[in-house]
Amino acid sequence: MAKLTYPGPLEAVSIPSLGLTVKRGGSADVPDEAAPQLLDQGWQAVPEKSPTSTTKKAAPAATKEP
């Protein structure tokens, strides 16, 4: 399965053959066989998160000015 996002101009799109309705900006898992055709139509692949990219650094502590 490929995870794709619909960024298009319509509020939402339905793909009956895949049983999907996706709102603009929404993502869906689609079969690998359908992904190339959707990418050709402007859909965007959702990048896979690597285990190291989910680690967040702690924000610096807030300090008060004297």
C-alpha positions as CSV (number, residue, x, y, z in Angstrom):
1,M,0.0,0.0,0.0
2,A,1.1,3.5,-0.7
3,K,0.0,6.5,1.4
4,L,-1.0,9.5,-0.9
5,T,-2.4,13.0,-0.2
6,Y,-5.0,14.7,-2.4
7,P,-3.9,18.4,-2.9
8,G,-6.3,19.1,-5.8
9,P,-8.7,21.9,-6.5
10,L,-11.9,20.0,-5.6
11,E,-13.2,19.9,-2.0
12,A,-13.1,16.1,-2.2
13,V,-12.8,13.2,-4.7
14,S,-14.4,9.8,-4.8
15,I,-12.7,6.8,-6.3
16,P,-15.4,4.2,-6.4
17,S,-13.1,1.4,-7.8
18,L,-11.0,1.8,-4.6
19,G,-13.9,2.5,-2.3
20,L,-12.3,5.9,-1.3
21,T,-13.5,9.4,-0.8
22,V,-10.7,11.8,0.1
23,K,-11.0,15.4,1.1
24,R,-8.6,18.1,-0.1
25,G,-5.5,17.8,2.0
26,G,-6.5,14.4,3.2
27,S,-4.5,11.2,2.9
28,A,-5.4,7.6,2.1
29,D,-3.7,4.2,1.7
30,V,-4.1,3.1,-1.9
31,P,-3.0,-0.1,-3.6
32,D,0.5,0.0,-5.1
33,E,-1.0,-0.7,-8.5
34,A,-3.1,2.5,-8.4
35,A,-0.5,4.8,-6.9
36,P,1.4,5.7,-10.2
37,Q,-1.9,6.8,-11.9
38,L,-2.9,9.0,-9.0
39,L,0.6,10.5,-8.8
40,D,0.3,11.3,-12.5
41,Q,-3.0,13.1,-11.6
42,G,-1.3,15.4,-9.1
43,W,-1.6,13.4,-5.9
44,Q,1.4,13.5,-3.6
45,A,3.3,10.7,-1.9
46,V,3.4,11.0,1.9
47,P,7.0,10.6,3.0
48,E,7.7,7.7,5.3
49,K,8.9,8.8,8.7
50,S,12.2,7.3,9.6
51,P,12.6,6.3,13.3
52,T,15.2,9.0,13.9
53,S,13.1,11.8,12.5
54,T,10.4,11.3,15.2
55,T,12.8,12.3,17.9
56,K,12.3,15.8,19.0
57,K,14.8,17.9,20.8
58,A,13.7,19.6,24.0
59,A,12.9,23.3,23.6
60,P,15.3,25.6,25.5
61,A,14.0,26.7,28.8
62,A,12.3,30.1,28.9
63,T,14.2,32.8,30.8
64,K,13.1,36.1,32.2
65,E,15.0,39.2,31.4
66,P,16.2,41.0,34.6
